[in-house]
């Protein structure tokens, strides 16, 4: 995501360590910006995520252009050792040894977790109520789909919250500015997908909201782990709706306990009208196509217009 030419010029002085995503590294390699012929160490971080994000073919392309496995040292890090990760290791490493970090509690002891069973329609008013009630200063809101995130972020801004959004469409320069504003307290809330939030380490996050329950149980642990860092206290609140509730049993099996349930009172869903109807979120345009398509057309029947003609089509003359 960083400026292409600026990065390319950085190679001219020579580099000892090269860090990057497979796609950008391959691009520079094909243009002969650098060579792998003398590389003596390879480190693959988050190997399991390489498969999840579709980077595995690019990674194999790079591996086949490195010196032979017995001419370099190779290290691979992975949260899970699935069959495909082990296959990659034995294919491209020289008699690798498996080292397991000692497993402790999956979630930090300082996190207070809770769960609300709610309909999809009630999730947003419930979120606004909880944000107001808790006076959240720095909170992260996780969603499963980019379009949902855009809608949630925009509506939160219209209810007076300072909010930014991280999705795959946000350019690196804007992403960096949003993260700086969130870290510095200029933004109160950050809406993000799992992919867009990978690698984020932000101190002082007091609340994490799972607006959508993650479909992968491990992502639940990764999400709520954004709070209660370095011995601090934190709150993790999850919404279980009719669409994403099916992931809850796997989550509770994975963390070996049930998430405490909270009851929803009718008054909690009465949030009034937007206080800032023209506001928008950082990382969003004021109007995007997704919202325009959601709006009903003025006048006429749905899908029609004032000048459309009814009646049967005229017959074709012979």
Buried (B, 14 or more C-beta within 10 A) or exposed (E): EEEEEEBBEEEEEEEEEEEEBBEBBBBBBEEEBBEBEEBEEBEBEBBBBBBEEEBBEBBBBBBEEBEEBEEBEBEBEBBEBEEEBBEBBEEBBEEBEEEEEEEEEBBBEBBBBEBBBBEEEBBBBBBBBBBEEEEBEBBBBBBBEBEBBBBBBBBBBBBBBBBBBBBEEBEEEBBEBBBEBBBEEEBBBBBBBBEBBEEBEBEBBBBBBBBBBBBBBBBBBBBBBBBBBEEBEBBBBBBBBEEBBEBBEBBBEBBEEEBEEBEBEEEBBEBEEBEEEEBBBBBBEEEBEEBEEEEEEEEEEEEEEEEEEEEEEEEEEE
